[in-house]
Amino acid sequence: MKLLRYGPPGREKPGMLDDTGAIRDLSAHVDDIAGDALGADVLARLAVLDPATLPAVGGHPRIGPCVGGVGKFIGIGLNYSDHAAETGMAEPAEPIVFTKHVSCICGPNDDVILPPGSEKADWEVELGVVIGRTARYVDEAQALDHVAGYCVVNDISERAYQFEGTGQWVKGKSCDTFGPIGPWLVTRDEIPDCQALDLWLDLNGARRQTGNTATMIFSALYIVSYLSRYFTLRPGDVICTGTPPGVGMGAKPQRFLRPGDEMRLGVEGLGEQRLNVIAYTND
């Protein structure tokens, strides 16, 4: 299934994408694509619904973040060997973990707002893993049982905030609109191998990132297991698993986001984001 949330920010409704690409309303069956609705029992109940029997959503509504009420938004740094090389950093011996505060989450086609003083905002297309069942001290072999599905994430990062000040990466990772997720949450039954997915990102029509999840240093399921050693993962938590090469920081010369830029990005089988970059205004 491809599950989504549509409507104005903060008032999104749950939906399902049918085989024709039309949105079908799920409000009679779940309150939101969030929390306990991501459990295997609820997903199984939704899977047997005939989309043709669900109300069709007319027009072209805004598509919101594909998961509501995210509790933790967790990032993994330098998880592709070729991306580590382009940044001049050594491959990590174990996953580099950081957080993106959930206030950065936005929809897959919302405007990306550069904060005041932004100088080095960068793009990062990533595979997102959505937790569907509480995970605590989970072995890698059982990690998939705790995954509801996958989505596209753009882990937008202000490099000056991330690296050039003091403190943690979280400052450069958590600006408003720096966490577009979606368009859909694709349930794991539709993705037989999450380690064989192409990723790509275009900036103003020019290809910047090309990669495949096969080149991850740490697999998505290993990451779920690893994180569960240190803190409990709960339904609706989202993990972004690292980015392939081609980020602006690694370009020669470096190229960072500017107002008027357009990013288009996607992950095989998970849909596409289209994001316009604007400057912050105090309206």
C-alpha positions as CSV (number, residue, x, y, z in Angstrom):
1,M,0.0,0.0,0.0
2,K,0.9,3.6,-0.5
3,L,-0.4,5.6,2.5
4,L,-0.5,9.4,2.7
5,R,-1.8,12.4,4.4
6,Y,-3.5,15.2,2.5
7,G,-4.9,18.6,3.4
8,P,-3.7,21.9,5.0
9,P,-0.8,21.8,7.5
10,G,-2.0,20.6,10.8
11,R,-5.3,19.4,9.4
12,E,-4.2,16.5,7.2
13,K,-6.5,13.6,6.6
14,P,-5.4,9.9,6.1
15,G,-5.5,8.6,2.6
16,M,-4.4,5.7,0.3
17,L,-3.1,6.0,-3.3
18,D,-5.0,3.7,-5.6
19,D,-3.6,2.0,-8.7
20,T,-4.6,4.9,-11.0
21,G,-2.7,7.4,-8.8
22,A,-5.9,8.8,-7.3
23,I,-6.2,9.6,-3.6
24,R,-8.8,7.7,-1.6
25,D,-10.0,8.9,1.8
26,L,-9.3,6.6,4.8
27,S,-10.9,8.8,7.5
28,A,-13.6,6.1,8.1
29,H,-11.0,3.5,8.9
30,V,-8.1,5.3,10.7
31,D,-7.8,8.7,12.4
32,D,-4.4,9.4,11.0
33,I,-1.3,7.7,9.4
34,A,0.4,7.7,12.8
35,G,1.2,5.8,15.9
36,D,-0.8,2.7,16.5
37,A,-2.3,2.9,13.0
38,L,1.2,1.8,11.7
39,G,1.0,-1.5,13.5
40,A,0.8,-4.8,11.5
41,D,-2.8,-5.5,12.6
42,V,-4.1,-2.1,11.4
43,L,-2.1,-2.2,8.2
44,A,-3.4,-5.7,7.4
45,R,-7.0,-4.4,7.9
46,L,-6.3,-1.6,5.5
47,A,-4.6,-3.9,3.0
48,V,-7.8,-5.8,2.4
49,L,-9.9,-2.7,1.6
50,D,-11.0,-2.3,-2.0
51,P,-9.8,1.2,-2.9
52,A,-12.7,1.6,-5.3
53,T,-15.0,1.5,-2.3
54,L,-13.3,4.4,-0.6
55,P,-14.3,8.0,-1.2
56,A,-12.3,9.6,-4.0
57,V,-10.5,12.9,-3.1
58,G,-11.2,15.5,-5.8
59,G,-9.0,18.3,-7.0
60,H,-5.3,18.6,-6.2
61,P,-4.9,18.8,-2.4
62,R,-1.6,19.5,-0.7
63,I,0.2,16.3,0.2
64,G,1.4,16.5,3.8
65,P,4.2,14.5,5.6
66,C,3.3,10.8,5.1
67,V,3.6,10.2,8.9
68,G,1.8,12.2,11.5
69,G,2.7,12.7,15.2
70,V,6.4,11.7,14.6
71,G,8.0,11.2,18.0
72,K,11.6,10.8,17.0
73,F,13.2,11.9,13.7
74,I,16.7,10.2,13.7
75,G,19.5,10.6,11.2
76,I,22.5,8.5,10.3
77,G,25.5,10.4,9.0
78,L,28.1,9.3,6.5
79,N,26.4,6.0,5.7
80,Y,27.6,5.8,2.1
81,S,31.3,5.2,1.5
82,D,31.4,7.4,-1.5
83,H,29.6,10.2,0.3
84,A,32.1,10.0,3.2
85,A,34.9,10.3,0.6
86,E,33.5,13.4,-1.0
87,T,33.3,15.1,2.4
88,G,36.9,14.2,3.2
89,M,35.8,12.2,6.3
90,A,36.7,8.6,7.2
91,E,34.1,5.9,7.0
92,P,32.6,5.4,10.5
93,A,33.3,2.3,12.4
94,E,29.7,2.3,13.7
95,P,26.7,4.4,12.8
96,I,26.9,8.2,13.4
97,V,23.6,9.1,15.0
98,F,22.0,12.6,15.2
99,T,18.5,13.9,15.7
100,K,16.4,16.2,13.6
101,H,13.8,18.0,15.8
102,V,10.4,17.0,14.6
103,S,9.4,20.7,14.1
104,C,11.5,20.6,10.9
105,I,9.1,18.1,9.2
106,C,7.1,19.3,6.3
107,G,5.3,17.9,3.2
108,P,7.1,16.6,0.1
109,N,6.1,19.6,-2.1
110,D,6.1,22.3,0.5
111,D,8.4,25.3,0.2
112,V,11.9,24.9,1.8
113,I,12.5,28.1,3.8
114,L,16.1,29.2,4.2
115,P,16.6,30.6,7.8
116,P,18.0,34.1,8.3
117,G,21.7,34.2,7.7
118,S,21.7,30.8,5.9
119,E,24.9,30.4,3.8
120,K,25.4,26.7,3.2
121,A,22.0,25.0,3.1
122,D,22.5,21.6,1.4
123,W,20.4,18.7,0.0
124,E,20.5,15.0,0.9
125,V,18.1,12.5,-0.6
126,E,17.7,9.5,1.7
127,L,15.7,6.3,2.3
128,G,13.4,6.8,5.3
129,V,12.4,3.9,7.6
130,V,9.1,4.2,9.5
131,I,8.8,2.2,12.7
132,G,5.5,0.3,13.1
133,R,6.1,-1.7,16.2
134,T,7.9,-0.9,19.4
135,A,11.6,-1.9,19.1
136,R,13.8,-2.4,22.2
137,Y,17.0,-4.5,22.1
138,V,16.0,-6.0,18.7
139,D,18.3,-8.4,16.8
140,E,19.0,-7.5,13.2
141,A,17.2,-10.7,12.1
142,Q,14.0,-9.5,13.7
143,A,14.3,-5.8,12.8
144,L,12.0,-6.0,9.7
145,D,9.2,-7.1,12.0
146,H,9.3,-3.6,13.5
147,V,9.2,-1.7,10.3
148,A,5.9,-0.4,8.9
149,G,7.4,0.8,5.6
150,Y,9.6,3.3,3.8
151,C,9.5,6.8,2.5
152,V,11.6,9.5,0.8
153,V,13.4,11.9,3.1
154,N,15.3,15.1,2.1
155,D,17.7,15.6,5.1
156,I,18.3,19.3,4.4
157,S,21.3,20.6,6.3
158,E,22.7,24.0,7.0
159,R,26.4,23.1,6.9
160,A,27.6,26.3,8.6
161,Y,25.3,25.6,11.6
162,Q,26.3,21.9,11.5
163,F,30.1,22.2,11.3
164,E,31.3,25.7,11.9
165,G,29.9,26.5,15.3
166,T,30.1,24.6,18.6
167,G,27.8,21.8,19.7
168,Q,26.0,19.1,17.8
169,W,24.8,18.5,14.3
170,V,21.2,19.0,15.4
171,K,21.4,22.8,14.9
172,G,22.1,22.4,11.2
173,K,19.6,19.6,10.7
174,S,16.5,21.0,12.4
175,C,15.6,24.4,10.8
176,D,11.9,24.7,9.9
177,T,11.1,22.8,6.7
178,F,14.4,21.0,6.7
179,G,12.7,17.6,6.9
180,P,10.4,16.9,4.0
181,I,9.0,13.3,4.2
182,G,6.8,11.5,1.7
183,P,4.9,11.7,-0.6
184,W,3.8,8.2,0.5
185,L,4.6,5.7,3.2
186,V,5.0,2.5,1.2
187,T,4.4,-0.6,3.3
188,R,7.2,-3.0,3.5
189,D,5.4,-5.7,1.5
190,E,5.8,-3.6,-1.7
191,I,9.6,-3.3,-1.1
192,P,11.1,-6.8,-1.1
193,D,14.6,-5.5,-0.7
194,C,15.2,-2.1,0.8
195,Q,19.0,-2.5,0.1
196,A,18.5,-2.4,-3.7
197,L,16.8,0.9,-4.3
198,D,18.0,3.7,-6.6
199,L,18.1,7.3,-5.2
200,W,18.4,10.5,-7.1
201,L,18.2,14.3,-6.7
202,D,18.1,17.1,-9.4
203,L,18.7,20.7,-8.7
204,N,17.1,23.1,-11.2
205,G,16.9,20.2,-13.7
206,A,20.5,19.1,-13.4
207,R,21.3,15.7,-11.8
208,R,23.3,16.1,-8.5
209,Q,22.9,12.9,-6.7
210,T,22.7,9.3,-7.9
211,G,23.1,6.3,-5.7
212,N,21.7,3.0,-4.6
213,T,21.0,1.7,-1.1
214,A,23.2,-1.3,-1.9
215,T,26.2,0.9,-1.1
216,M,25.2,1.7,2.4
217,I,27.9,1.1,5.0
218,F,25.3,0.0,7.5
219,S,22.0,-1.5,6.3
220,A,18.6,-0.1,7.2
221,L,17.8,-3.2,9.3
222,Y,21.1,-3.1,11.1
223,I,20.4,0.6,11.9
224,V,17.1,-0.3,13.4
225,S,18.7,-3.0,15.6
226,Y,21.6,-0.7,16.5
227,L,19.4,2.2,17.6
228,S,17.2,-0.1,19.6
229,R,20.2,-0.9,21.8
230,Y,20.3,2.7,23.1
231,F,16.7,3.9,23.1
232,T,13.2,2.6,22.4
233,L,11.9,3.1,18.9
234,R,8.1,3.6,18.8
235,P,5.5,3.4,16.1
236,G,5.7,6.5,13.9
237,D,9.4,7.2,14.6
238,V,11.3,8.0,11.3
239,I,14.9,7.1,10.6
240,C,16.7,8.7,7.6
241,T,19.5,6.3,6.7
242,G,22.2,8.5,5.0
243,T,22.7,10.0,1.6
244,P,24.7,9.0,-1.5
245,P,27.4,11.3,-3.0
246,G,26.5,14.6,-4.8
247,V,25.7,17.0,-2.0
248,G,26.6,20.6,-2.4
249,M,29.3,20.5,0.2
250,G,31.2,18.0,-1.8
251,A,31.0,19.8,-5.1
252,K,34.0,21.6,-6.6
253,P,33.2,24.5,-6.4
254,Q,30.7,24.0,-3.5
255,R,27.1,24.8,-4.4
256,F,24.5,25.5,-1.8
257,L,20.8,26.3,-1.9
258,R,19.6,29.7,-2.9
259,P,16.1,31.3,-3.1
260,G,14.5,30.3,-6.4
261,D,16.1,26.9,-6.6
262,E,14.0,23.8,-7.2
263,M,14.8,20.3,-5.9
264,R,13.3,17.2,-7.4
265,L,14.3,13.9,-5.7
266,G,13.1,10.4,-5.3
267,V,13.8,6.8,-4.2
268,E,12.8,3.9,-6.4
269,G,9.3,2.7,-5.6
270,L,8.7,5.4,-3.0
271,G,7.7,8.4,-5.1
272,E,9.1,11.9,-5.7
273,Q,9.4,15.2,-4.0
274,R,9.4,18.6,-5.6
275,L,10.5,21.5,-3.4
276,N,11.0,25.2,-4.1
277,V,13.5,27.1,-2.0
278,I,12.5,30.5,-0.6
279,A,14.0,33.0,1.8
280,Y,12.5,33.4,5.3
281,T,10.3,36.5,5.6
282,N,8.9,37.7,8.9
283,D,5.2,37.8,7.7
